[in-house]
Amino acid sequence: MMRTVLPLVLCAASLAAQAPAKPAPKPNLEAQAARQAFQAMLDAVNQAWFGAPYRDINAVELQGTLRVEMTGKALNAKVSEATQGQVKGAVLQDGKAMVNLRSTYFANGDFKTEMGGAFGSLLYTRVGNRGFLFSRTQNTYTTRVEPPPSDAPLSYLGWFRSVLNDLKAVYVDSPAFKATLGGEQASGGKVLQTLIFNAPTSPYDPKKREQSLDDTLGFWKRGRLELIMDKATRQPHQISFSNTAQGIRSQLLFAYDGQGRLERATLTNQSRGMEGPGFLQVAYAADGRMSHVNGELSSAGKRVAFDLALTWASGRKASSIVSVPPPSARKVSREELEVSLLAGLAGNILELQRAGLNLRSVPLAGK
């Protein structure tokens, strides 16, 4: 038996060895070209918008305001939606609220933020792995804070690059999006190239009222991105983005100053519940760093605006922001503090997730 089977096995092995290898799949040259062009755009943005002026900068102070306005009609519509029609006509007048903000952020993730306004007064801080959120209004605090990033940069030169690397990981390195090249067009003496990245989502579900924080903040990791870039400068000219599942559809048009830095981004927003115009405007100091940022987002009966002054620092120590809650404050769980804060915001326009920005509520349980 062995004498019969062994020659057959050896013969089969010999034929297999002589058989031509299965050809490797051909690379998608169009996808490669689109991803390479996107990478070139990120590099151009990093150099023109950020880059060298932030090389030795490790901290920034932000000071300014956040303002939210809604008409009584818009507030009533939101209350009716949130209560599934059980409460109607509860708001009799327009709502306006202002938040004063002062923050110090380090490139490595340490921060101290003080907020005060219609909802009360808050202090939120973290240095290393320790920090707290303190409500001066309620005289309560929690020491359960989010941990710092494990690979935090030491300067804002690295911080801005890390933000762009997050975009690179999704649109250049990951296969989640199908990348293709669109056409070219001439406009105002420029040659513009279109890049398209598509990762389809599920349909929009108007009955869905909660989703995870990761899904809320990571809306840009799925959907359709159409980028029009200047072929000469490699800078973005226009971005159109949609995420059907989250009801997001918007378009950004970019304008630059004489040194190629972002001066203004104009938004056309058609996202559900926040259809309307918006803008972001940036001013720079003589040292080339951003000194002032302001913006606005409007829709029927709603307006959200912010105005911030920025002061950058090098060599600043985290010890300068170390704080402790007052001895008289009562320590509570994070869930208890969040619930009490949300309860205080229930009748206030600053309850942004439902009233202002139409973001679905993030569940408190399981944090």
TORZA-610300 format. One record per residue (C-alpha): residue in three letters; chain; x negated, y, z. Coordinates in Angstrom, 2 decimals, padded with zeros to 5 digits, m for minus. Example, Ala and Ser with C-alpha at 12.3 -4.5 7.8 and 13.67 -1.06 7.14 Angstrom:
! TORZA-610300
{'ALA'; 'A'; {m012.30; m004.50; 007.80}}
{'SER'; 'A'; {m013.67; m001.06; 007.14}}
//
This chain:
! TORZA-610300
{'MET'; 'A'; {000.00; 000.00; 000.00}}
{'MET'; 'A'; {m002.76; 002.42; 000.97}}
{'ARG'; 'A'; {m004.60; 001.66; m002.28}}
{'THR'; 'A'; {m001.47; 002.70; m004.22}}
{'VAL'; 'A'; {m000.54; 005.85; m002.29}}
{'LEU'; 'A'; {m004.02; 007.33; m001.82}}
{'PRO'; 'A'; {m004.80; 007.82; m005.54}}
{'LEU'; 'A'; {m001.40; 009.50; m006.01}}
{'VAL'; 'A'; {m002.08; 011.91; m003.13}}
{'LEU'; 'A'; {m005.55; 012.75; m004.47}}
{'CYS'; 'A'; {m004.14; 013.29; m007.95}}
{'ALA'; 'A'; {m001.42; 015.65; m006.65}}
{'ALA'; 'A'; {m003.96; 017.61; m004.63}}
{'SER'; 'A'; {m006.21; 017.94; m007.69}}
{'LEU'; 'A'; {m003.35; 019.24; m009.84}}
{'ALA'; 'A'; {m002.34; 021.72; m007.13}}
{'ALA'; 'A'; {m005.88; 023.04; m006.91}}
{'GLN'; 'A'; {m006.00; 023.54; m010.67}}
{'ALA'; 'A'; {m002.61; 025.32; m010.84}}
{'PRO'; 'A'; {m002.86; 029.08; m011.37}}
{'ALA'; 'A'; {m002.27; 031.18; m008.24}}
{'LYS'; 'A'; {001.05; 032.97; m008.02}}
{'PRO'; 'A'; {000.45; 036.58; m009.09}}
{'ALA'; 'A'; {000.69; 039.20; m006.34}}
{'PRO'; 'A'; {003.64; 041.57; m006.62}}
{'LYS'; 'A'; {002.81; 044.69; m008.59}}
{'PRO'; 'A'; {002.43; 047.82; m006.46}}
{'ASN'; 'A'; {005.20; 050.38; m006.79}}
{'LEU'; 'A'; {003.14; 053.20; m008.26}}
{'GLU'; 'A'; {006.01; 055.70; m008.13}}
{'ALA'; 'A'; {006.58; 055.07; m004.41}}
{'GLN'; 'A'; {002.85; 055.39; m003.76}}
{'ALA'; 'A'; {002.73; 058.70; m005.61}}
{'ALA'; 'A'; {005.73; 060.05; m003.65}}
{'ARG'; 'A'; {004.24; 059.05; m000.30}}
{'GLN'; 'A'; {000.84; 060.49; m001.23}}
{'ALA'; 'A'; {002.50; 063.78; m002.22}}
{'PHE'; 'A'; {004.37; 063.85; 001.11}}
{'GLN'; 'A'; {001.08; 063.28; 002.94}}
{'ALA'; 'A'; {m000.50; 066.15; 000.99}}
{'MET'; 'A'; {002.42; 068.36; 002.01}}
{'LEU'; 'A'; {001.88; 067.51; 005.70}}
{'ASP'; 'A'; {m001.82; 068.35; 005.40}}
{'ALA'; 'A'; {m001.03; 071.68; 003.72}}
{'VAL'; 'A'; {001.51; 072.58; 006.43}}
{'ASN'; 'A'; {m000.95; 071.67; 009.17}}
{'GLN'; 'A'; {m003.66; 073.88; 007.68}}
{'ALA'; 'A'; {m001.50; 076.89; 006.79}}
{'TRP'; 'A'; {001.03; 076.97; 009.63}}
{'PHE'; 'A'; {m001.10; 075.73; 012.54}}
{'GLY'; 'A'; {m004.73; 074.62; 012.25}}
{'ALA'; 'A'; {m007.79; 076.51; 013.47}}
{'PRO'; 'A'; {m006.07; 079.30; 015.51}}
{'TYR'; 'A'; {m004.89; 076.65; 017.99}}
{'ARG'; 'A'; {m008.17; 074.75; 018.31}}
{'ASP'; 'A'; {m009.00; 075.71; 021.92}}
{'ILE'; 'A'; {m005.44; 076.49; 023.05}}
{'ASN'; 'A'; {m004.12; 074.16; 025.75}}
{'ALA'; 'A'; {m001.05; 076.04; 027.06}}
{'VAL'; 'A'; {001.75; 078.33; 025.90}}
{'GLU'; 'A'; {004.20; 080.50; 027.83}}
{'LEU'; 'A'; {007.67; 080.98; 026.39}}
{'GLN'; 'A'; {010.02; 083.65; 027.65}}
{'GLY'; 'A'; {013.37; 084.68; 026.24}}
{'THR'; 'A'; {017.05; 083.92; 025.96}}
{'LEU'; 'A'; {019.55; 081.43; 024.62}}
{'ARG'; 'A'; {023.02; 082.78; 023.84}}
{'VAL'; 'A'; {026.17; 080.80; 023.03}}
{'GLU'; 'A'; {029.48; 082.25; 021.90}}
{'MET'; 'A'; {032.77; 080.56; 021.03}}
{'THR'; 'A'; {036.24; 081.91; 020.31}}
{'GLY'; 'A'; {039.16; 080.77; 022.46}}
{'LYS'; 'A'; {040.59; 078.99; 019.43}}
{'ALA'; 'A'; {037.36; 077.03; 018.91}}
{'LEU'; 'A'; {037.14; 076.18; 022.61}}
{'ASN'; 'A'; {040.73; 074.91; 022.63}}
{'ALA'; 'A'; {039.99; 072.71; 019.63}}
{'LYS'; 'A'; {036.98; 071.22; 021.43}}
{'VAL'; 'A'; {038.93; 070.63; 024.65}}
{'SER'; 'A'; {041.71; 068.93; 022.68}}
{'GLU'; 'A'; {039.16; 066.77; 020.86}}
{'ALA'; 'A'; {037.30; 065.82; 024.05}}
{'THR'; 'A'; {040.53; 064.84; 025.83}}
{'GLN'; 'A'; {041.98; 063.10; 022.76}}
{'GLY'; 'A'; {044.86; 065.58; 022.61}}
{'GLN'; 'A'; {045.92; 065.26; 026.25}}
{'VAL'; 'A'; {044.94; 068.86; 027.09}}
{'LYS'; 'A'; {045.86; 071.66; 024.70}}
{'GLY'; 'A'; {045.81; 075.44; 024.94}}
{'ALA'; 'A'; {043.81; 075.48; 028.19}}
{'VAL'; 'A'; {041.45; 078.31; 027.12}}
{'LEU'; 'A'; {042.98; 081.77; 026.88}}
{'GLN'; 'A'; {039.95; 083.89; 025.97}}
{'ASP'; 'A'; {036.67; 083.78; 024.11}}
{'GLY'; 'A'; {033.66; 082.29; 025.85}}
{'LYS'; 'A'; {030.16; 083.76; 026.03}}
{'ALA'; 'A'; {027.16; 082.60; 028.01}}
{'MET'; 'A'; {023.52; 083.62; 028.27}}
{'VAL'; 'A'; {020.60; 081.57; 029.55}}
{'ASN'; 'A'; {017.32; 083.23; 030.54}}
{'LEU'; 'A'; {014.37; 080.93; 029.98}}
{'ARG'; 'A'; {010.76; 081.00; 031.16}}
{'SER'; 'A'; {008.48; 078.05; 030.52}}
{'THR'; 'A'; {004.85; 077.03; 030.55}}
{'TYR'; 'A'; {004.00; 074.03; 028.38}}
{'PHE'; 'A'; {000.62; 072.33; 028.22}}
{'ALA'; 'A'; {m000.46; 070.40; 025.14}}
{'ASN'; 'A'; {m000.92; 067.27; 027.30}}
{'GLY'; 'A'; {002.75; 067.28; 028.36}}
{'ASP'; 'A'; {002.59; 069.07; 031.72}}
{'PHE'; 'A'; {005.25; 071.79; 032.02}}
{'LYS'; 'A'; {007.26; 074.10; 034.24}}
{'THR'; 'A'; {010.60; 075.50; 033.06}}
{'GLU'; 'A'; {012.88; 077.93; 034.88}}
{'MET'; 'A'; {016.39; 078.58; 033.57}}
{'GLY'; 'A'; {019.09; 080.86; 034.88}}
{'GLY'; 'A'; {022.48; 081.89; 033.60}}
{'ALA'; 'A'; {026.18; 081.21; 033.70}}
{'PHE'; 'A'; {025.69; 077.61; 034.82}}
{'GLY'; 'A'; {023.37; 078.43; 037.71}}
{'SER'; 'A'; {019.62; 078.28; 038.24}}
{'LEU'; 'A'; {017.33; 075.33; 037.51}}
{'LEU'; 'A'; {013.65; 074.50; 037.90}}
{'TYR'; 'A'; {012.24; 071.54; 035.99}}
{'THR'; 'A'; {008.57; 070.63; 036.21}}
{'ARG'; 'A'; {006.11; 067.77; 035.75}}
{'VAL'; 'A'; {002.35; 067.52; 036.23}}
{'GLY'; 'A'; {000.89; 064.13; 035.41}}
{'ASN'; 'A'; {003.34; 061.46; 036.54}}
{'ARG'; 'A'; {004.99; 063.58; 039.23}}
{'GLY'; 'A'; {007.68; 066.20; 038.97}}
{'PHE'; 'A'; {011.24; 067.15; 039.87}}
{'LEU'; 'A'; {014.43; 068.77; 038.64}}
{'PHE'; 'A'; {015.81; 071.26; 041.18}}
{'SER'; 'A'; {019.19; 073.03; 041.13}}
{'ARG'; 'A'; {018.88; 076.22; 043.15}}
{'THR'; 'A'; {022.62; 076.72; 042.90}}
{'GLN'; 'A'; {023.40; 073.34; 044.51}}
{'ASN'; 'A'; {020.15; 073.16; 046.55}}
{'THR'; 'A'; {019.61; 069.58; 045.38}}
{'TYR'; 'A'; {016.76; 067.94; 043.49}}
{'THR'; 'A'; {015.63; 064.65; 041.99}}
{'THR'; 'A'; {012.07; 063.41; 041.55}}
{'ARG'; 'A'; {013.03; 060.99; 038.79}}
{'VAL'; 'A'; {011.60; 062.61; 035.65}}
{'GLU'; 'A'; {010.55; 061.30; 032.26}}
{'PRO'; 'A'; {006.93; 060.06; 032.16}}
{'PRO'; 'A'; {004.35; 062.01; 030.14}}
{'PRO'; 'A'; {003.18; 060.73; 026.75}}
{'SER'; 'A'; {000.43; 058.12; 027.00}}
{'ASP'; 'A'; {m001.71; 059.61; 024.21}}
{'ALA'; 'A'; {m001.15; 063.33; 024.76}}
{'PRO'; 'A'; {m003.55; 065.72; 022.97}}
{'LEU'; 'A'; {m005.69; 068.18; 024.90}}
{'SER'; 'A'; {m005.09; 071.20; 022.63}}
{'TYR'; 'A'; {m002.28; 072.55; 020.50}}
{'LEU'; 'A'; {m004.40; 071.87; 017.42}}
{'GLY'; 'A'; {m003.90; 068.19; 018.22}}
{'TRP'; 'A'; {m000.31; 068.71; 019.41}}
{'PHE'; 'A'; {000.90; 070.12; 016.08}}
{'ARG'; 'A'; {m000.98; 067.38; 014.23}}
{'SER'; 'A'; {000.73; 064.74; 016.39}}
{'VAL'; 'A'; {004.16; 066.16; 015.46}}
{'LEU'; 'A'; {003.27; 065.91; 011.79}}
{'ASN'; 'A'; {001.95; 062.39; 012.38}}
{'ASP'; 'A'; {005.42; 061.42; 013.64}}
{'LEU'; 'A'; {006.78; 062.47; 010.24}}
{'LYS'; 'A'; {003.96; 060.58; 008.53}}
{'ALA'; 'A'; {004.78; 057.39; 010.45}}
{'VAL'; 'A'; {008.40; 057.48; 009.20}}
{'TYR'; 'A'; {008.11; 058.76; 005.62}}
{'VAL'; 'A'; {004.60; 057.70; 004.59}}
{'ASP'; 'A'; {003.62; 054.60; 006.58}}
{'SER'; 'A'; {006.98; 052.93; 007.20}}
{'PRO'; 'A'; {008.84; 050.94; 004.51}}
{'ALA'; 'A'; {012.21; 052.03; 005.98}}
{'PHE'; 'A'; {012.67; 054.69; 003.30}}
{'LYS'; 'A'; {012.65; 053.98; m000.43}}
{'ALA'; 'A'; {010.41; 056.65; m001.94}}
{'THR'; 'A'; {010.84; 057.96; m005.48}}
{'LEU'; 'A'; {009.71; 060.92; m007.57}}
{'GLY'; 'A'; {012.29; 063.41; m008.80}}
{'GLY'; 'A'; {011.79; 065.81; m011.66}}
{'GLU'; 'A'; {009.69; 068.94; m011.95}}
{'GLN'; 'A'; {011.04; 072.45; m012.47}}
{'ALA'; 'A'; {009.64; 075.93; m012.99}}
{'SER'; 'A'; {010.83; 078.71; m010.69}}
{'GLY'; 'A'; {009.40; 082.18; m010.14}}
{'GLY'; 'A'; {006.09; 081.28; m011.72}}
{'LYS'; 'A'; {005.79; 078.12; m009.63}}
{'VAL'; 'A'; {005.95; 074.47; m010.63}}
{'LEU'; 'A'; {008.12; 072.57; m008.15}}
{'GLN'; 'A'; {008.02; 068.79; m007.61}}
{'THR'; 'A'; {010.90; 066.83; m006.05}}
{'LEU'; 'A'; {010.32; 063.86; m003.72}}
{'ILE'; 'A'; {013.22; 061.63; m002.60}}
{'PHE'; 'A'; {013.28; 059.34; 000.46}}
{'ASN'; 'A'; {016.38; 057.24; 001.06}}
{'ALA'; 'A'; {017.34; 054.90; 003.94}}
{'PRO'; 'A'; {021.14; 054.42; 003.83}}
{'THR'; 'A'; {023.15; 054.62; 007.03}}
{'SER'; 'A'; {026.54; 053.29; 008.08}}
{'PRO'; 'A'; {029.66; 055.44; 007.43}}
{'TYR'; 'A'; {030.62; 058.20; 009.83}}
{'ASP'; 'A'; {032.88; 057.01; 012.65}}
{'PRO'; 'A'; {034.96; 059.92; 014.02}}
{'LYS'; 'A'; {036.14; 057.76; 016.94}}
{'LYS'; 'A'; {032.61; 057.16; 018.23}}
{'ARG'; 'A'; {032.09; 059.34; 021.30}}
{'GLU'; 'A'; {028.75; 058.14; 022.69}}
{'GLN'; 'A'; {025.38; 057.09; 021.36}}
{'SER'; 'A'; {021.90; 056.60; 022.78}}
{'LEU'; 'A'; {019.55; 059.53; 023.29}}
{'ASP'; 'A'; {017.09; 057.90; 020.88}}
{'ASP'; 'A'; {019.73; 057.89; 018.14}}
{'THR'; 'A'; {020.65; 061.51; 018.85}}
{'LEU'; 'A'; {017.06; 062.80; 018.74}}
{'GLY'; 'A'; {015.95; 060.38; 016.01}}
{'PHE'; 'A'; {018.65; 061.29; 013.49}}
{'TRP'; 'A'; {015.93; 062.11; 010.92}}
{'LYS'; 'A'; {014.60; 058.52; 010.90}}
{'ARG'; 'A'; {017.47; 057.35; 008.67}}
{'GLY'; 'A'; {019.36; 059.03; 005.86}}
{'ARG'; 'A'; {018.38; 060.79; 002.65}}
{'LEU'; 'A'; {015.62; 063.40; 002.40}}
{'GLU'; 'A'; {015.07; 065.40; m000.77}}
{'LEU'; 'A'; {011.94; 067.56; m000.61}}
{'ILE'; 'A'; {011.07; 070.18; m003.23}}
{'MET'; 'A'; {007.44; 071.27; m002.90}}
{'ASP'; 'A'; {005.17; 073.77; m004.63}}
{'LYS'; 'A'; {002.68; 071.70; m006.65}}
{'ALA'; 'A'; {m000.03; 074.38; m006.32}}
{'THR'; 'A'; {000.09; 075.05; m002.57}}
{'ARG'; 'A'; {001.64; 071.65; m001.60}}
{'GLN'; 'A'; {003.93; 073.55; 000.79}}
{'PRO'; 'A'; {007.66; 072.77; 001.09}}
{'HIS'; 'A'; {009.99; 075.02; m000.89}}
{'GLN'; 'A'; {013.31; 073.39; 000.00}}
{'ILE'; 'A'; {014.47; 070.40; 002.06}}
{'SER'; 'A'; {017.89; 068.76; 001.81}}
{'PHE'; 'A'; {018.74; 066.11; 004.41}}
{'SER'; 'A'; {021.79; 064.00; 005.19}}
{'ASN'; 'A'; {022.59; 061.28; 007.72}}
{'THR'; 'A'; {026.09; 060.04; 006.98}}
{'ALA'; 'A'; {026.47; 058.04; 010.21}}
{'GLN'; 'A'; {025.88; 061.14; 012.35}}
{'GLY'; 'A'; {027.78; 063.54; 010.11}}
{'ILE'; 'A'; {024.65; 065.57; 009.32}}
{'ARG'; 'A'; {024.16; 067.36; 006.00}}
{'SER'; 'A'; {021.97; 070.45; 005.74}}
{'GLN'; 'A'; {019.52; 072.32; 003.54}}
{'LEU'; 'A'; {016.48; 074.43; 004.46}}
{'LEU'; 'A'; {014.85; 077.05; 002.22}}
{'PHE'; 'A'; {011.35; 078.24; 003.21}}
{'ALA'; 'A'; {009.70; 081.66; 002.79}}
{'TYR'; 'A'; {006.02; 082.46; 003.49}}
{'ASP'; 'A'; {003.89; 085.47; 004.32}}
{'GLY'; 'A'; {000.84; 086.59; 002.36}}
{'GLN'; 'A'; {m001.38; 084.07; 004.17}}
{'GLY'; 'A'; {000.81; 081.06; 003.40}}
{'ARG'; 'A'; {002.28; 080.83; 006.92}}
{'LEU'; 'A'; {005.95; 080.11; 007.51}}
{'GLU'; 'A'; {007.81; 083.40; 007.86}}
{'ARG'; 'A'; {011.45; 082.35; 007.60}}
{'ALA'; 'A'; {013.53; 079.21; 007.15}}
{'THR'; 'A'; {017.12; 079.72; 006.00}}
{'LEU'; 'A'; {019.64; 077.00; 006.82}}
{'THR'; 'A'; {022.78; 076.02; 004.97}}
{'ASN'; 'A'; {024.55; 073.65; 007.33}}
{'GLN'; 'A'; {027.42; 071.39; 006.33}}
{'SER'; 'A'; {027.18; 069.06; 009.32}}
{'ARG'; 'A'; {030.48; 068.05; 010.89}}
{'GLY'; 'A'; {031.66; 070.58; 013.44}}
{'MET'; 'A'; {028.88; 073.09; 012.73}}
{'GLU'; 'A'; {029.39; 074.11; 009.11}}
{'GLY'; 'A'; {027.80; 077.48; 008.49}}
{'PRO'; 'A'; {024.56; 079.42; 008.02}}
{'GLY'; 'A'; {021.49; 079.62; 010.21}}
{'PHE'; 'A'; {017.91; 080.84; 010.21}}
{'LEU'; 'A'; {014.55; 080.60; 011.96}}
{'GLN'; 'A'; {012.15; 083.54; 011.86}}
{'VAL'; 'A'; {008.50; 083.58; 012.96}}
{'ALA'; 'A'; {006.14; 086.51; 013.67}}
{'TYR'; 'A'; {002.36; 086.27; 014.17}}
{'ALA'; 'A'; {m000.19; 088.16; 016.25}}
{'ALA'; 'A'; {m003.53; 089.44; 014.97}}
{'ASP'; 'A'; {m005.21; 086.21; 016.13}}
{'GLY'; 'A'; {m003.08; 084.22; 013.66}}
{'ARG'; 'A'; {m000.96; 082.50; 016.29}}
{'MET'; 'A'; {002.84; 082.63; 016.56}}
{'SER'; 'A'; {003.92; 085.46; 018.85}}
{'HIS'; 'A'; {007.69; 085.52; 018.43}}
{'VAL'; 'A'; {010.34; 083.03; 017.28}}
{'ASN'; 'A'; {014.04; 083.70; 016.93}}
{'GLY'; 'A'; {016.92; 081.97; 015.24}}
{'GLU'; 'A'; {020.65; 081.52; 014.96}}
{'LEU'; 'A'; {023.18; 078.86; 014.02}}
{'SER'; 'A'; {026.76; 079.88; 013.23}}
{'SER'; 'A'; {030.02; 078.32; 012.13}}
{'ALA'; 'A'; {033.72; 079.12; 012.38}}
{'GLY'; 'A'; {034.28; 080.46; 015.89}}
{'LYS'; 'A'; {030.83; 079.44; 017.17}}
{'ARG'; 'A'; {027.39; 081.00; 017.42}}
{'VAL'; 'A'; {024.17; 079.77; 019.04}}
{'ALA'; 'A'; {021.14; 082.09; 019.07}}
{'PHE'; 'A'; {017.73; 082.12; 020.71}}
{'ASP'; 'A'; {014.92; 084.65; 021.01}}
{'LEU'; 'A'; {011.52; 083.65; 022.42}}
{'ALA'; 'A'; {008.19; 085.41; 022.93}}
{'LEU'; 'A'; {005.10; 083.15; 022.92}}
{'THR'; 'A'; {001.83; 083.76; 024.77}}
{'TRP'; 'A'; {m000.98; 081.25; 024.21}}
{'ALA'; 'A'; {m003.84; 080.42; 026.61}}
{'SER'; 'A'; {m007.07; 078.43; 026.59}}
{'GLY'; 'A'; {m008.65; 076.72; 029.58}}
{'ARG'; 'A'; {m005.57; 077.03; 031.74}}
{'LYS'; 'A'; {m005.33; 074.59; 034.66}}
{'ALA'; 'A'; {m002.26; 072.48; 035.41}}
{'SER'; 'A'; {m002.67; 073.45; 039.08}}
{'SER'; 'A'; {m001.28; 076.86; 038.14}}
{'ILE'; 'A'; {002.22; 075.39; 037.72}}
{'VAL'; 'A'; {002.30; 072.94; 040.64}}
{'SER'; 'A'; {005.51; 073.41; 042.64}}
{'VAL'; 'A'; {007.50; 071.64; 045.38}}
{'PRO'; 'A'; {011.21; 071.78; 046.19}}
{'PRO'; 'A'; {012.11; 073.85; 049.29}}
{'PRO'; 'A'; {012.30; 071.86; 052.54}}
{'SER'; 'A'; {015.99; 072.65; 052.89}}
{'ALA'; 'A'; {016.89; 071.05; 049.52}}
{'ARG'; 'A'; {018.70; 067.70; 049.50}}
{'LYS'; 'A'; {017.17; 064.88; 047.47}}
{'VAL'; 'A'; {019.64; 062.98; 045.27}}
{'SER'; 'A'; {019.46; 060.43; 042.48}}
{'ARG'; 'A'; {019.00; 061.65; 038.95}}
{'GLU'; 'A'; {022.42; 060.34; 038.00}}
{'GLU'; 'A'; {024.09; 062.25; 040.86}}
{'LEU'; 'A'; {022.37; 065.49; 039.95}}
{'GLU'; 'A'; {023.16; 065.14; 036.25}}
{'VAL'; 'A'; {026.80; 064.34; 036.92}}
{'SER'; 'A'; {027.15; 067.36; 039.23}}
{'LEU'; 'A'; {025.48; 069.62; 036.66}}
{'LEU'; 'A'; {027.71; 068.33; 033.88}}
{'ALA'; 'A'; {030.75; 068.79; 036.09}}
{'GLY'; 'A'; {029.74; 072.39; 036.60}}
{'LEU'; 'A'; {029.40; 072.85; 032.85}}
{'ALA'; 'A'; {032.73; 071.22; 032.02}}
{'GLY'; 'A'; {034.59; 074.51; 031.72}}
{'ASN'; 'A'; {031.62; 076.47; 030.42}}
{'ILE'; 'A'; {030.54; 077.16; 026.87}}
{'LEU'; 'A'; {027.03; 075.96; 027.62}}
{'GLU'; 'A'; {028.23; 072.38; 027.53}}
{'LEU'; 'A'; {026.45; 072.26; 024.19}}
{'GLN'; 'A'; {026.80; 068.61; 023.29}}
{'ARG'; 'A'; {030.50; 068.83; 022.68}}
{'ALA'; 'A'; {031.32; 072.51; 022.49}}
{'GLY'; 'A'; {028.41; 074.08; 020.71}}
{'LEU'; 'A'; {026.40; 071.68; 018.63}}
{'ASN'; 'A'; {028.86; 068.82; 018.14}}
{'LEU'; 'A'; {026.36; 066.23; 019.36}}
{'ARG'; 'A'; {027.94; 063.08; 020.68}}
{'SER'; 'A'; {027.69; 062.70; 024.43}}
{'VAL'; 'A'; {024.74; 060.69; 025.74}}
{'PRO'; 'A'; {025.88; 058.20; 028.40}}
{'LEU'; 'A'; {024.45; 058.79; 031.87}}
{'ALA'; 'A'; {024.50; 055.14; 032.88}}
{'GLY'; 'A'; {021.43; 053.00; 032.45}}
{'LYS'; 'A'; {018.83; 055.76; 032.64}}
//
